[in-house]
Amino acid sequence: MNYFRGPTRMAVLAPPPRPPNLALDDNDGARKFRLRVTQVFATIVTVLATGWVCTFGIIPAIVGLSVAKHVLVAVLIMGLGVDAPTKRK
C-alpha cells in the first residue's frame, strides 16, 4: 500500500529548507554605553556645580539645590527611557 501520494511524498523524503536567519537584536550596546557615560557626566557636573553654588550663601544654596534636584530627576528619567521613541510593530 502506498500511503504517500502527491506532494506529501517529497516532504517525507527531504527535510524542509532552513528558515532565514533573523536579527533579534539591533546591537545598540554602544548607544547604551554612551547614554550611561552621559548620565554619569551630567550627574557629576550637577553635583560639583551645586557644591560650588552652595559656597555663595544660603539663598544661592537653596536655588542651586532646587535646580540640581530638577536636573538629576531629568537625568533619571532619561535613563529610564521615558523619552525614548516608541518602536512600531
ABEGO torsion letter per residue (X at the ends): XBABBEAAAAAAABBBBBBBBBBABAGAAAAAAAAAAAAAAAAAAAAAAAAAAAAAEAAAAAAAAAAAAAAAAAAAAAAAGAABBBBBX
